[in-house]
């Protein structure tokens, strides 16, 4: 699978670390085979991840308390997208080389530019790799971060075994999976039936399940990450959830991201929505409507990402 910014994208059910969780990573889980234009998607993925970057910095600081005693010398950011989290990890672990791993050369170029702009070029590198086929080419690491990327691999259990094989003794495997769906709006919008976002979550879950089932080598596994990590021979080392809370009134960038999110909803699983809910989505996207996302004063951005960790040895 192409790990485009899986770790940093945005699923319509929530922003990832900067991936196009619209593949779904924008990722929006595209259901067709149309190639994604990463040059156009890249800035959006970067903005998504930047909004979440304080939460990722908090997560990285927590990981520092779990890090192997010999220190962290090499980090793999699997499904790095435009490299926002790669740079966050490099800043949190100043003795480490951080490697952005992704299937999109365009996004890896953004990761390099970002590292250079933050004075990290000497310690941040990129590696173009299609996963899971290329896992065994990634090299050894003290910390492997897979942010919203593992769920784009059909056999998650087998991939975790392979990742565990790359870890040095004492090394940490870090999965960002689950949390809470992103919320942008109150339940009552002033039109239509209250509770739109909850119904969109349900439709997204159906489309996400379709995406998973269509992956090469798909294995139907429960989302029991602790058990999967233990099954890979690792020792679970703790799970924490990190909040991104941007209250109303929001900046133009956050408003733009909410619009992009709803555009992906319409394009990615609008066919699963009832007619009245699809009409609500269209109203939210209509710039001439005073109750649309373009003009609402009650727009916000609230999400939570869960980080699961396990140690080798």
C-alpha positions as CSV (number, residue, x, y, z in Angstrom):
1,X,0.0,0.0,0.0
2,X,1.1,3.5,-0.6
3,X,1.7,4.9,2.8
4,X,1.0,8.4,1.9
5,X,0.8,10.5,4.8
6,X,-1.0,8.0,6.5
7,X,0.4,9.1,9.6
8,X,-0.6,12.6,9.0
9,X,-3.5,12.5,6.8
10,X,-7.1,13.2,7.6
11,X,-9.8,10.6,7.6
12,X,-13.1,12.1,7.2
13,X,-13.6,10.6,10.5
14,X,-10.7,12.5,11.9
15,X,-7.5,14.1,11.0
16,X,-4.4,12.0,11.2
17,X,-1.0,13.2,11.7
18,X,-0.9,14.7,8.4
19,X,-1.7,12.0,6.0
20,X,-4.2,11.9,3.7
21,X,-6.2,10.0,5.9
22,X,-8.1,10.6,3.1
23,X,-7.0,7.7,1.1
24,X,-9.2,7.3,3.1
25,X,-5.6,9.3,5.3
26,X,-7.1,12.6,2.5
27,X,-6.8,10.3,2.7
28,X,-10.7,10.1,2.4
29,X,-10.4,6.5,1.6
30,X,-10.7,6.9,-2.1
31,X,-12.7,4.0,-3.4
32,X,-11.6,4.3,-7.0
33,X,-8.2,4.0,-8.5
34,X,-7.7,7.6,-9.6
35,X,-4.2,8.6,-8.7
36,X,-4.0,11.2,-6.0
37,X,-2.5,14.6,-6.7
38,X,-0.1,14.9,-3.8
39,X,1.2,18.2,-4.9
40,X,-2.3,19.7,-4.5
41,X,-3.2,17.7,-1.4
42,X,0.2,18.3,0.4
43,X,-0.5,21.8,1.7
44,X,-3.8,20.6,3.2
45,X,-2.2,17.6,4.9
46,X,0.5,19.9,6.3
47,X,-2.1,22.3,7.7
48,X,-4.1,19.5,9.2
49,X,-1.0,18.1,11.0
50,X,0.1,21.6,12.1
51,X,-3.2,22.1,13.9
52,X,-2.7,18.8,15.7
53,X,1.1,19.3,16.3
54,X,0.8,20.5,19.9
55,X,-1.0,17.2,20.7
56,X,1.8,15.3,18.9
57,X,4.4,17.2,20.7
58,X,2.7,16.2,24.0
59,X,2.7,12.6,22.8
60,X,6.4,12.8,21.9
61,X,7.2,14.2,25.4
62,X,5.4,11.2,26.9
63,X,7.3,8.8,24.6
64,X,10.5,10.3,25.9
65,X,9.6,8.9,29.4
66,X,9.2,5.5,27.9
67,X,12.2,5.6,25.6
68,X,14.9,2.8,25.7
69,X,17.6,3.4,28.3
70,X,20.3,3.4,25.7
71,X,18.5,6.4,24.1
72,X,16.8,6.9,20.8
73,X,19.2,7.1,17.9
74,X,17.0,6.2,14.9
75,X,13.2,6.9,14.5
76,X,11.0,5.6,11.6
77,X,7.9,7.7,10.9
78,X,5.9,5.2,8.9
79,X,3.3,6.8,6.6
80,X,4.8,10.2,7.3
81,X,3.0,12.3,4.7
82,X,4.5,15.8,4.6
83,X,6.6,15.1,7.6
84,X,5.1,17.3,10.3
85,X,5.3,14.6,12.9
86,X,8.7,13.6,11.7
87,X,10.0,17.0,12.6
88,X,8.1,16.9,15.9
89,X,9.8,13.6,16.8
90,X,13.2,14.9,15.7
91,X,12.8,17.9,18.0
92,X,11.7,15.7,20.9
93,X,14.7,13.3,20.5
94,X,17.7,15.6,19.8
95,X,20.2,12.7,19.4
96,X,18.1,10.8,16.9
97,X,18.0,10.6,13.1
98,X,14.3,10.7,12.1
99,X,13.3,9.0,8.9
100,X,10.1,10.0,7.1
101,X,8.8,6.8,5.3
102,X,6.1,7.3,2.7
103,X,4.9,6.1,-0.7
104,X,4.6,9.6,-2.1
105,X,7.7,11.3,-3.4
106,X,5.8,14.6,-3.5
107,X,5.0,14.4,0.2
108,X,8.5,13.3,1.1
109,X,9.8,16.4,-0.7
110,X,7.6,18.5,1.6
111,X,9.0,16.6,4.6
112,X,12.5,17.5,3.6
113,X,11.6,21.2,3.0
114,X,9.9,21.3,6.4
115,X,12.9,19.8,8.2
116,X,15.2,22.3,6.5
117,X,13.0,25.2,7.5
118,X,13.2,24.1,11.1
119,X,16.9,23.6,11.2
120,X,16.6,19.8,11.3
121,X,18.0,18.9,7.8
122,X,21.0,17.1,9.3
123,X,18.9,14.7,11.3
124,X,15.8,14.2,9.2
125,X,15.9,12.0,6.1
126,X,13.3,10.5,3.8
127,X,12.7,7.0,2.5
128,X,10.4,6.2,-0.4
129,X,8.8,2.9,0.3
130,X,5.6,1.1,-0.5
131,X,4.3,-0.8,2.5
132,X,3.9,-3.5,3.6
133,X,6.2,-5.0,0.8
134,X,9.2,-2.8,1.7
135,X,9.0,-3.1,5.5
136,X,12.2,-5.2,5.6
137,X,14.1,-2.5,3.8
138,X,13.5,0.2,6.4
139,X,16.4,-0.7,8.7
140,X,16.6,-1.0,12.4
141,X,15.2,1.6,14.8
142,X,14.8,2.5,18.4
143,X,11.4,4.0,17.9
144,X,8.8,3.2,15.1
145,X,5.9,5.6,14.9
146,X,2.9,4.5,12.7
147,X,0.3,7.2,12.8
148,X,-3.0,6.2,11.2
149,X,-1.1,4.1,8.7
150,X,-1.3,0.5,10.0
151,X,-5.0,0.3,9.1
152,X,-4.0,0.8,5.4
153,X,-2.2,-2.6,5.5
154,X,-4.4,-5.6,4.9
155,X,-2.7,-7.9,7.4
156,X,-2.0,-5.7,10.4
157,X,-0.8,-8.5,12.6
158,X,1.8,-9.7,10.1
159,X,3.0,-6.1,9.6
160,X,3.4,-5.6,13.3
161,X,5.5,-8.7,13.5
162,X,7.7,-7.3,10.8
163,X,8.0,-3.9,12.5
164,X,8.9,-5.6,15.8
165,X,11.7,-7.3,13.9
166,X,13.2,-3.9,13.1
167,X,13.3,-2.7,16.7
168,X,16.5,-2.7,18.6
169,X,16.3,-4.2,22.1
170,X,14.3,-2.0,24.4
171,X,12.9,-0.1,21.4
172,X,9.4,1.3,21.2
173,X,6.6,0.6,18.7
174,X,4.1,3.4,18.7
175,X,0.7,3.1,17.0
176,X,-1.7,6.1,16.6
177,X,-5.0,4.4,16.0
178,X,-8.5,5.3,17.1
179,X,-9.5,8.1,19.5
180,X,-12.6,10.1,18.8
181,X,-14.1,11.4,15.5
182,X,-13.4,15.0,14.8
183,X,-16.1,17.4,15.6
184,X,-16.6,20.7,13.8
185,X,-20.2,21.7,14.6
186,X,-22.9,21.7,17.3
187,X,-25.6,19.1,17.0
188,X,-28.3,21.6,16.0
189,X,-27.2,23.6,12.9
190,X,-30.3,25.7,12.5
191,X,-31.5,23.6,9.6
192,X,-32.1,19.9,9.0
193,X,-32.2,17.1,11.5
194,X,-29.9,17.5,14.6
195,X,-27.0,15.1,15.0
196,X,-25.6,15.3,11.4
197,X,-22.0,14.5,12.4
198,X,-23.0,11.3,14.3
199,X,-24.7,10.1,11.2
200,X,-21.7,11.0,9.1
201,X,-19.5,8.9,11.5
202,X,-21.7,5.9,10.9
203,X,-21.4,6.3,7.1
204,X,-17.7,6.8,7.3
205,X,-17.4,3.6,9.4
206,X,-19.1,1.7,6.7
207,X,-16.9,3.1,4.0
208,X,-13.8,2.5,6.1
209,X,-14.8,-1.1,6.5
210,X,-15.1,-1.4,2.7
211,X,-11.7,0.1,2.3
212,X,-10.2,-2.3,4.8
213,X,-11.9,-5.3,3.2
214,X,-10.5,-4.3,-0.2
215,X,-6.8,-4.2,0.9
216,X,-4.4,-6.9,-0.4
217,X,-4.1,-9.7,2.1
218,X,-6.9,-8.4,4.2
219,X,-7.3,-10.1,7.6
220,X,-10.4,-9.3,9.7
221,X,-8.9,-8.4,13.1
222,X,-10.6,-6.6,16.0
223,X,-9.1,-3.2,16.8
224,X,-7.5,-4.6,19.9
225,X,-4.1,-2.9,19.5
226,X,-2.7,-4.0,22.8
227,X,-3.4,-7.6,21.9
228,X,-2.0,-7.2,18.4
229,X,1.2,-5.6,19.8
230,X,1.6,-8.4,22.4
231,X,1.0,-10.9,19.6
232,X,4.0,-9.4,17.7
233,X,6.2,-10.3,20.7
234,X,6.2,-6.8,22.2
235,X,5.3,-5.8,25.8
236,X,2.6,-3.1,26.0
237,X,4.0,0.0,27.6
238,X,1.0,2.2,27.9
239,X,-1.8,3.9,26.0
240,X,-2.7,7.6,26.2
241,X,-5.1,9.9,24.3
242,X,-4.1,13.4,23.2
243,X,-6.6,16.2,22.6
244,X,-6.7,18.9,19.9
245,X,-9.1,21.6,20.9
246,X,-9.6,24.7,18.7
247,X,-12.7,26.5,19.9
248,X,-14.8,29.0,18.0
249,X,-14.1,31.4,16.5
250,X,-11.6,29.7,14.3
251,X,-8.9,31.0,12.0
252,X,-9.3,31.0,8.2
253,X,-7.0,28.0,8.0
254,X,-9.2,25.9,10.4
255,X,-12.3,27.0,8.4
256,X,-10.6,26.0,5.2
257,X,-9.8,22.6,6.7
258,X,-13.4,22.1,7.8
259,X,-14.6,22.9,4.3
260,X,-12.1,20.4,2.9
261,X,-13.3,17.8,5.4
262,X,-16.9,18.2,4.3
263,X,-15.9,18.1,0.6
264,X,-14.2,14.7,1.3
265,X,-17.4,13.6,3.1
266,X,-19.5,14.4,0.1
267,X,-17.0,12.9,-2.4
268,X,-15.9,9.9,-0.3
269,X,-19.2,8.5,1.0
270,X,-22.0,10.9,0.0
271,X,-23.5,7.9,-1.7
272,X,-24.1,6.3,1.7
273,X,-26.0,9.3,3.1
274,X,-29.8,9.8,3.2
275,X,-31.0,12.5,0.8
276,X,-31.8,14.9,3.6
277,X,-28.3,14.5,5.1
278,X,-26.6,15.0,1.7
279,X,-28.7,18.1,1.3
280,X,-27.4,19.3,4.7
281,X,-23.8,18.7,3.6
282,X,-24.4,20.6,0.4
283,X,-25.8,23.5,2.3
284,X,-22.8,23.5,4.6
285,X,-20.5,23.8,1.5
286,X,-22.6,26.5,-0.3
287,X,-20.7,29.8,0.0
288,X,-23.9,31.8,-0.7
289,X,-25.7,30.2,2.3
290,X,-25.3,32.3,5.5
291,X,-25.5,29.0,7.6
292,X,-22.7,27.4,5.6
293,X,-19.2,26.6,6.9
294,X,-18.0,29.6,5.0
295,X,-19.8,31.9,7.4
296,X,-20.7,30.1,10.6
297,X,-19.4,31.6,13.9
298,X,-19.9,28.4,15.8
299,X,-17.4,26.3,13.8
300,X,-14.7,24.6,15.9
301,X,-12.2,21.8,15.7
302,X,-12.1,19.1,18.4
303,X,-10.6,15.7,18.1
304,X,-8.7,13.1,20.2
305,X,-6.0,10.7,19.0
306,X,-5.0,7.6,20.9
307,X,-1.4,6.5,21.1
308,X,-0.6,2.8,21.9
309,X,3.0,1.8,22.8
310,X,4.8,-1.4,23.3
311,X,8.4,-2.3,24.1
312,X,10.8,-4.9,22.6
313,X,12.4,-7.1,25.2
